[in-house]
Amino acid sequence: MTNNKKTMLLTALLGLGFGTNAQTMEEGVKMLQYERYTSATKALEPLAAGNARANYYLGLAQLGNEQVAAAKATFEKYPDDAANIAGLARVFYTQGNTTEGTAKALLAASKGKKKEWEQQKFAADAMGIEGGNPKIAMEYYTKAMEKAPENLDMKIGYGDAAQRLDDGGGKAMTSYENVIAKDPKNSLAYSRIGKLWYAARKYDSALVNYARAKDADPANPLPYRDLANAYFYVGKYELAKQNSDEYLKLSDKSVEDKILHANLLYLAKYYPEAIKEMQDLIASGAEKAYMYRIIGYSLSELGDSVGVKDALVNMDKFFAKQDPKKVLPSDYMYYGKILSQNGKITEANEYYNKAIAADSSKDKSEIYNKIAEGFVAQKNADGYAKAGEWYGKVIADNTDASPTAYFNWGLYNYYGKNYEQAKIAFAAMRARYPEQPSATYWQGRVSSAIDNEGKNGDALPFYNDWLNIPDTKDYTKKASDKNYAFQYLALYYFNKGDKVQTQKYMNEILEIDPENGFVKQLKAALKNK
């Protein structure tokens, strides 16, 4: 659900001038606040013909259901009403026409007398949505709140507008907390506070506030949706599914609601259920491009050989049907992963690069790591080589990366037989983290792979350095690692004709593995030499 569907509606006015229809109006507005747009439309349609305010709310419900043309026609029925003019501003913002949207919002604000504040509130509501001007929205909210300081809905609207600013999180939190101070049972305010914590990746705090929103009004479906998302991020997938199911139960069960439910099932790792729900929607005639996205993503996560082929088919359908402007970096990421799962390494790399180009984050380490993990999953030399390449990008962007990041850079280049790059990686790791013995050992492993006949002694200094490092409680040399080192050293001294050193390292090997086949071969060779 996009942010421009989030409405900041005034419930304090519902008792003014609505007569016997007040309860129906209030119910319609509540449905709007809870994003139950179909229910809101049903409640408001009978009232709209004779009531400008009901007409305005009806237009908002239509916008929520992505019925932009219908919403525009609805707002135009009251061309001189401030609320409906502000509604038209929302239509233009939704269509990407910022200039006309702002012009309409300013016109709405100019309606009415100086002592009145509703017109400023409606203009602020319009300019606070996606595509609007949150700074001006906040200015209008401030002016309106000076005249109506007890109006809590405007405080929520002010916070929503502030959230759209890079540095507005603090102002938004203060505004929402002011609502809670006045109304401890305000479900919407708790939801918004949860959203702020969620955006800050403080998922435990988000969970607390979403739970408070749920308790404040058990009929509000939004906290269940948000709880499902937050439980996903803390790894509580069963709770994520439970809350997503409860969200669907309380929603209008519209196509959009079912799509969101399927998305939540996917996030909660209930992949077969997510696939079935999307397939059922497609079969019902409610096909949308991004349904194929969730099917493709889910099939990829299931990972069986038939599934990854079907995943490719579904992602091909997605790209063919989806508006290119609405393609996400994750779509390129998953398509790359699915291509890789189908053995199309070169094509996969192409789409991973598209994902990087589309990703706006400054630190791309996370996406580099995900790409590398996708290639590692192929469990073949080509995949490992590509993984090593992408792990190298983590280091290129951040030379202060962790020892693990350096290690992965070297290890997967080694497994991909890209030994020269592995050599560079482990040398860089040793220089950056000299206290890490594994860097020295793997310098030996890489060098012995290059000098696999043990003739040049390339690995000799690294293995000697590593063997001389004392064991500690944090790092104890593995017997298998020692075996690699001793075998190389024995072979090197055998080639040099040094029987004493050769025998020394053969003895070291036999202490670890008395039946070692390499030693048996070397003994036979020594007899014939």
N, C-alpha and C positions, 0 to 999 in steps of 0.2 A: 504494500500500500504506500503510495507516494506521499511526501509531506504536504503537498498542496491540497490533499484531501482532508487534512487535519483541520477541523473548524474550531474557532474560539467563539462560542455562542453565549449570548446573554440570557441567563435564566432568571435574573432578578426582575425582568420586565414582564414576565409571562402573565402576571395577574392584571396587567393594565390594558383595559379596552378590549378584551377578548370574549367577554360575556360567558355564555354557556359552553363555548368551545375551548375555554382555557385549558382544561385537562388534556384535550386532544393535542392542542398546540404544545403543551409542556412535554407530552409524550413524544411528539415528533422531534422536538429539539433534543431531548435526551437520546433518542435513537441516532441523531446526527452526531452528538458528542461521542457515542459509543461506536461510530462508524458502521451502524446498521442502516445503510442508505436505502435499501428496499423497504424496510419497515417505516423509515422516516417518510418516504415518498407516499406510502399508503395512508399515513396519518395526516399528511399535510395537503394532499391533492384536493380533498373536499372543501378545504378552507381557503385555498389560494385565490379563487375567483373573486372573493369579496374582501380579502384582507391582504394588504401590501406586505405585511411582515411575514405572514404564512407563505406568501408567494416567494419571498426572498429565501426562506428556509427550504422551500421546495426546490428552488434553483440550486442551492448548495447540495441537497441530496442528489440531484441529477449530476452535478459535477463529481460528487463522490463516486457515482456509478459510471463515470467516464462518458456521460451523455452530454458532451460539450455543446453541441448544436441545440439540443432541447433546453439546456440550462440558459443559453443565450436568449432563446425565444421567450422563456419564462421571465427572465429579468426585464426584458424589453416591454412587458405588459404594464409596468409602472415606471415610465421614463423619467418622472420627476421625483421619485422617492429615493432618499439618500441610500437606504439599504440596498435597493435593487440596482442603483447606479454602481455601488461598491461591488455588487455581484457581477456586473459586467466587467469591472476591473479585474476580477478574478478570472473571468473567461479569457480576457486578453493576456493576462500573465500565463495562464495555462497553455495558451497558443504560442507563447514565446514573444508576444508583442508587448515589450516592456514600456515603450513610449505611450501607446494608447492606454495600457493598463494604468500607468501612473496618472495620466490625464484624467481618466475616469475616477480614480481614487481621490484625487485632489478636488474634482467637481463634487463628489459625494461629501467631502469634508466641508465644503463651502455652504452646503444646504443648512437651513435652520438658523436660529438666533444665536448670538454670542454666548448666552448663558446656557444654551443646550449643549449636550455632550455626545448624544447618540451618534450623530453624523460623523464625529471624529473617531468614535469607536469603530464604526463600520469601515471607514477608510483605513484605519490602522489594521483591522482584521484582514483586509484585502492586501495591503502592502506587506503584511507579515508573512505571506505564503511564499513558496518557492517561486523565484522569478521576480518577486517584488523588491521593495526597498526597506529592509528591516530597520535601518537607522531612522528613517522618516516615520515608520510605523511606531517606533518607540517614543518618538517625540509627540505624536498624536495621542498615544495611550497616556503619556504623562499629563498632557493638557486635559484630557477627558477625566483622568483619575483625580485631578485637582477639584473637579466639579462633582465627582461621584466617588469619593474615597473608599466607600464600603463595597464597591462593586468588585467581587472576587474574580469574575470572569475576565475582566480586563487585566488583572494581575497575571493570570495564566497566559493571556494573549501577549502581554509584554514579555514574559519569560520565553514564550515560543519564538518571538521575534529576536530576542537577544541570543538565543541558541544558534541563530543563523550567522552570527558574527564570530569571527575567529577568537576574539577575546571576550565573548559575551557569556561564557559559562557561569561566571561568578554572579553576574547580575540576574541571570535566569534562576539560579539556585535560590538567591535571596528572595526573588519575587514569588517563587513557588512556596518557599518556607513561610512567607508572610500569609499566604492563603491558608496553609495548615494551621498557623497560629490563630486565625480567625475561625476556621472551620476544620476541626480535627478529623472530620469524616469525609473530606473532599477527595474522592477517588481519583479524579483527574490530576490533581496536584501531586499526589503520591506517584502516579504513573509517570508524570513528567520528571520528578526527582529521580525515579528509577532509570529513566532514559538518560539523564545526565551521567549517572554513575556507570551505566552500561557503555556509553560512548567513551568514558574514561577507562574502560576495561576493569572497573572495580565491580566484578560480577557479584560478589557476596553482598555488597551494599545495594546493588541493583535488586537483588533477590529480596532483600528485606523490604524495600519500598514497594516493589511490585506486589508482595504479599499483603502489605498494608492497604494498597489500592484495592486488592481483591476483597479484603475483609470489610473495607469501607462500603462497598456496594457489590455484593456477590452477583448481581445481574450484569455487571460491566464485563464484557468479554475481553477487553483489551489487556488487562493484567495477565490473563491466562496465556495470551499470545506472547507477551513480553517475558513471562516466567519461562515459557518453553524455550525461547531464545537464550535466556540467561542460564538455564539449567544445561543447555547444550554446551555452552562455553565453559562450564565448570565440570563437564564430563558426566553429569547425572542424566543419562539418556532416557531411563525409564520415567523419571519425573518430567523430562521434556515432553515425552509422548503423552503422559497423563494430562498435562496442561494444554497441549495442542488439541487433544480430544475434547477437553472441556471448553476450549475456545470455540470449536466448531459447534458444539451443542448450544452455546449461548448466542452465536452469530445468526445472521439471516440465512446461512447455508447457501449463499449465492455462489455463482461460479468463482468469483474472486475469493470468497471465503474458503471454498474447497481447494482452490489453488494454493492459498496461504497455508492451509492445513497440510497439504501434500508437501509444501516446502519445509514445514516444521518437521514432518515425518522424516524427510530426507536428512535434515540437520541432526535429528535424534538417532540417525543410523538405522531407521526402519525402512530399508531400501525396497524390499518387495512391496510393502504397503504403499509407499510413495509412488512406485511405478504403477500399481493397480489403480490408484486413485486418479492419476493423470490419464491413464489409458481409458478409464471409464468416462472421464470428462470428454476426451476426444471422440469416443464412440457415441456420446450423447449429442454430438454436434456443436459442442462448445470449444472447438479447437482454437488454441492460441499458440503462437510460436514457442513461448517459453515453457510450455508443457513438455516439449521434446527435450528442452534443456535438463529438466529434472529427471526425465527418464534416462537420458544419456549419462548424466552424472551418477545416478544410482546404479545403473548397469556397470559402469566403470568401477565403482566401489565394490560391487559384488565380485568382479574380477575373473569369473570363469571364462573359458575360451569361447563359448557360444555367446555369452553376455557381452564381451568386449567387442565382438563383431556387430552385435545389435546396437551397442552404444555408439559405434561409428555411424551406423545408419541413422539413428535418431539425431545425432549431432549434425549430420549433413542436412537433415530436414530442418533442424533449428536454424542453421545459418542461411538456408535457402528462403526461409519464411520471415526471419526476424529483421526488423528495421536495423540497418548497420549502426545507426546512432545509439541504439539501445543494447548493443553487444558489450558485455562486461569483460574486464581483464580475466576474470575467472573462467569465462567461456573459452577464451584462447588457451588458458592454462589446461582446462579439462580436455579440450580437443587435442592439445599436444600430448597429454597423458594417454588419451585413448589411441592416438596414432602410434605412440610408443608401445602400448600394450598389443597393438596389431603388427608390431615389427617394422613400422615405418619410421625409422629413426631420423632420417634427414627431414622428412615432412614435419615430424614432431618438433624438431629444433626450430623450424621456421615459425611454428605457431607459438612456441615458448617466447621467441623474440618479439612476436606481436603482443603477447601478454605484457612483456616488459615495457614496450613502447606505450601501451595503453594505461599502465599503472602510474598513478600520479604521486605515489609516496616517495619521499626523499630517500629513505633507507629501504633498499630493495632486498636486503639480506633474507627476509622471510620468503619472498617469492623465489629467490635464487635457490634457497634450500629445498623448497617444494619441488621445483623443477628437477633438481639433482636427485631427490628421492624417487621421482617418477622414473628416471633413467636407471637408478639402482635396481628398481623392481624388475627390470628386464633380465637381470642375472646373466648377462653375457658381456663379452669384452667390449663390444660397440657401445652398449648402454653404460658400462662403467667408465669408459673414456669420456662420454658426454657428461656423465655425472661429475667427473673430475674437472672438466672444463667449467661447469657451472659453480662448483664449490670454489674454484679459483676466482670467480667473479665476486664472491663474498669477501675474499681477502683483498682484492683489487679496490673494492669500495671502502674497506675498513681494515687497515693494517693492524689495528688493536683488537681484531677478532679473537675469539677464544681459542685455546689450544685444540679443542675438538674441531673447530672450523679448519684450522691449518692441517690437522691430521686427515680429515676427510678429503681435502684437496689432494694431499699426497697419496692416500690409500687408494682412491678410486682411479687416479691416473696410473698407479701401479697395476691394479687389477685390469685396467684397460690396456695394459702393455705400452702405455705412453711414458716410458721410463725417464726420458730426459726431463719432462715436466714434473714427474714425481720427485726426481732428484732436486729440482729447484724448490719444490714445495717443502720437502723435509729439511732442506738447508735453511729455508726461511723460518720454519717452525723452530729449529734449534737455535737460530740467532735471536728470535723473538722470545722464546721460552726455554732458555738453556737448562732450566731445572727439570725439564721433561725428558727422562731417559728414553722414552719410546721414539723420539725424533732421531736420536743417534742410532738406535737399533734399525729403524727403517731406512736410514741412509745406507746402512750395511745391506739390507735386503734388496734395495733398489740397485745398488752397485753390483751385488752378486748376480742379479738378474741380467745386468748389462754384460758383466764378465762371467757368463754362466759356465765357462770351462775352467775358471779359476787360474787363468794364465797371467793376468796383468796385476792382480793384487788390488784392484780398485776398492774392494770392500774391506780390505785388511785394516786400515786405520779406524774405520767406524766400528767394526766388530770388536777390536781390541779396546777402544775407548769404552764401549758399552759393557764389555765383560769386566772392566775394572771399576765400574760404578757399583758401590756397595748396595746391597738390598736394604730396603727400609720397610716399615710397616705399611707405607703408602704405595710402595712399588717393589714387587718381588719378581725376579726374572722367571718366566715360564720355562719349563723343561723343553717344550717344543721349540721355543725361540732360541734357546741355547743350542739345540740340535742343529738348527739352520746355520748358526754361526760356526759351530765346530766342524760341520761338514765342509763348509766353504774353506775354512782354514786348513783342514786336512788335505783337501784337493789342491789348494794353492801350494803347500809345502811339498806335496807329492810331485807336482809339476816342476818345482824348483830342485828336486832331487834330495831334499832334506828329510831323510828317513826318521831321524830322531823326533823332529817336530810333527811329522806325519803320524808317527806312532802315538805321540802325546795326545793329539786331538782325536785319534781313533779310540783311545782309552776313555777320553771324556764322553764320547758318543756312547760307548758300550755301557758306561755307568748309568746312562739314561735309558738305553734300549739295547739290552744284551743280544738281541737277535737282529740287529740292524743290517739290512741288506746292502746299504752303501758301503759299510765297513767290510763286509765279506767280499765285495767286488774290489775294493781298494787293496785288501790283503792279497788277493789273487794277482792283482796287477803288480804289487811290490815284488812278488816271487818271480815274476817274469821280466822284471826290469833289470 
